[in-house]
Amino acid sequence: MKYEELRHQAEKKVKVKLAFFICAAVFFFTTIILLTLSYYLPAVAFWLRLPIPVFMMVLGILYLTAFGLPSTNGGSENWREEEIEKEMLRLYRQNKSRLQPTAEMSPTEVLELKELEQLEEKWERRTNDFV
């Protein structure tokens, strides 16, 4: 894929996510108004509450469109390993200044540090490809 195609796909995904958040905010405030009106107008409360389940179904569909199924997480079989790698890189970046110098580390710790640095480079390459 070319850079422009990736950029176009990313922009579409961001627009869909933004539309979901806007709809969620609108539905939230509309629901509050409808519930308030149904409290003060009990004679028509049923008709005022009727759109709320429809709002919830529409939000569910928009969520699935924007973010996909929560259990699949992109359909990756190695999802758990990828999440562990991401977390390790995040923690490594946070604690990089507090880590002891490599001269004071055991050979096992030095190898783990090298693995972390390789993972960091790998993830930087992945993120830079899509930017």
C-alpha positions as a printed NumPy array, in Angstrom:
array([[  0.   ,   0.   ,   0.   ],
       [  1.052,   3.51 ,  -0.656],
       [  1.337,   6.205,   1.947],
       [ -1.649,   8.092,   0.527],
       [ -3.884,   5.026,   0.711],
       [ -2.891,   4.38 ,   4.321],
       [ -3.457,   8.018,   5.175],
       [ -6.887,   7.938,   3.52 ],
       [ -7.877,   4.782,   5.445],
       [ -6.648,   6.272,   8.711],
       [ -8.604,   9.484,   8.094],
       [-11.769,   7.482,   7.378],
       [-11.323,   5.507,  10.603],
       [-10.816,   8.711,  12.605],
       [-13.943,  10.255,  11.046],
       [-16.009,   7.206,  11.975],
       [-14.72 ,   7.327,  15.566],
       [-15.444,  11.053,  15.775],
       [-18.979,  10.453,  14.439],
       [-19.496,   7.826,  17.143],
       [-18.447,  10.22 ,  19.912],
       [-20.632,  13.03 ,  18.54 ],
       [-23.643,  10.717,  18.269],
       [-23.016,   9.411,  21.775],
       [-23.016,  12.969,  23.149],
       [-26.17 ,  13.917,  21.236],
       [-27.967,  10.74 ,  22.285],
       [-26.909,  11.252,  25.901],
       [-28.306,  14.781,  26.108],
       [-31.441,  13.837,  24.162],
       [-32.046,  10.94 ,  26.542],
       [-31.668,  13.226,  29.555],
       [-34.204,  15.645,  28.074],
       [-36.648,  12.847,  27.21 ],
       [-36.38 ,  11.31 ,  30.685],
       [-36.897,  14.704,  32.319],
       [-39.96 ,  15.369,  30.173],
       [-41.356,  11.906,  30.882],
       [-41.03 ,  12.604,  34.612],
       [-43.019,  15.835,  34.352],
       [-45.523,  14.483,  31.794],
       [-46.464,  11.013,  33.061],
       [-49.415,  10.729,  30.64 ],
       [-47.056,  10.499,  27.645],
       [-44.049,   8.989,  29.435],
       [-44.178,   5.77 ,  27.405],
       [-43.939,   7.658,  24.094],
       [-41.136,   9.851,  25.372],
       [-39.098,   6.839,  26.527],
       [-39.695,   4.825,  23.344],
       [-36.757,   6.304,  21.328],
       [-34.182,   5.499,  24.048],
       [-33.766,   1.783,  23.16 ],
       [-33.482,   2.78 ,  19.5  ],
       [-30.707,   5.219,  20.449],
       [-28.921,   2.415,  22.282],
       [-29.126,   0.082,  19.271],
       [-27.841,   2.78 ,  16.918],
       [-24.947,   3.514,  19.287],
       [-24.135,  -0.202,  19.433],
       [-23.989,  -0.411,  15.64 ],
       [-21.875,   2.742,  15.435],
       [-19.521,   1.351,  18.086],
       [-19.036,  -1.881,  16.164],
       [-18.441,   0.094,  12.972],
       [-15.89 ,   2.382,  14.595],
       [-14.028,   0.031,  16.933],
       [-14.913,  -3.508,  15.86 ],
       [-15.693,  -6.399,  18.159],
       [-13.967,  -6.021,  21.533],
       [-12.998,  -9.692,  21.817],
       [-11.256,  -9.941,  18.44 ],
       [ -9.177,  -6.763,  18.697],
       [ -8.339,  -6.692,  15.02 ],
       [ -8.4  , -10.461,  14.597],
       [ -4.808, -10.95 ,  15.67 ],
       [ -3.943, -14.372,  17.045],
       [ -0.963, -12.987,  18.937],
       [ -2.973, -10.23 ,  20.565],
       [ -1.812, -11.117,  24.05 ],
       [  1.862, -11.06 ,  23.088],
       [  1.445,  -7.774,  21.235],
       [ -0.229,  -6.209,  24.265],
       [  2.565,  -7.462,  26.529],
       [  5.143,  -5.976,  24.146],
       [  3.314,  -2.646,  24.093],
       [  3.121,  -2.564,  27.883],
       [  6.792,  -3.492,  28.241],
       [  7.78 ,  -0.701,  25.857],
       [  5.585,   1.786,  27.68 ],
       [  7.09 ,   0.839,  31.039],
       [ 10.593,   0.849,  29.585],
       [ 10.126,   4.368,  28.223],
       [  8.745,   5.585,  31.556],
       [ 11.558,   4.062,  33.594],
       [ 14.422,   4.548,  31.141],
       [ 16.059,   7.267,  33.251],
       [ 15.775,   5.201,  36.438],
       [ 17.372,   2.057,  35.023],
       [ 20.8  ,   1.182,  36.296],
       [ 23.776,   1.433,  33.93 ],
       [ 24.498,  -1.69 ,  31.909],
       [ 27.912,  -2.141,  33.611],
       [ 26.155,  -2.878,  36.918],
       [ 23.65 ,  -5.305,  35.378],
       [ 23.896,  -9.05 ,  35.218],
       [ 24.234, -10.687,  31.777],
       [ 20.588, -11.749,  31.913],
       [ 19.399,  -8.189,  32.583],
       [ 21.554,  -6.848,  29.747],
       [ 19.973,  -9.359,  27.362],
       [ 16.489,  -8.366,  28.524],
       [ 17.376,  -4.713,  27.972],
       [ 18.581,  -5.472,  24.444],
       [ 15.345,  -7.334,  23.757],
       [ 13.376,  -4.33 ,  24.963],
       [ 15.368,  -2.015,  22.733],
       [ 14.737,  -4.303,  19.762],
       [ 11.034,  -4.33 ,  20.557],
       [ 11.044,  -0.557,  20.824],
       [ 12.675,  -0.253,  17.396],
       [ 10.154,  -2.721,  15.976],
       [  7.196,  -0.744,  17.318],
       [  8.674,   2.566,  16.185],
       [  9.   ,   1.17 ,  12.665],
       [  5.368,  -0.011,  12.774],
       [  4.044,   3.338,  13.956],
       [  6.203,   5.324,  11.55 ],
       [  4.897,   3.304,   8.601],
       [  1.367,   4.51 ,   9.229],
       [  2.058,   8.129,  10.037]])
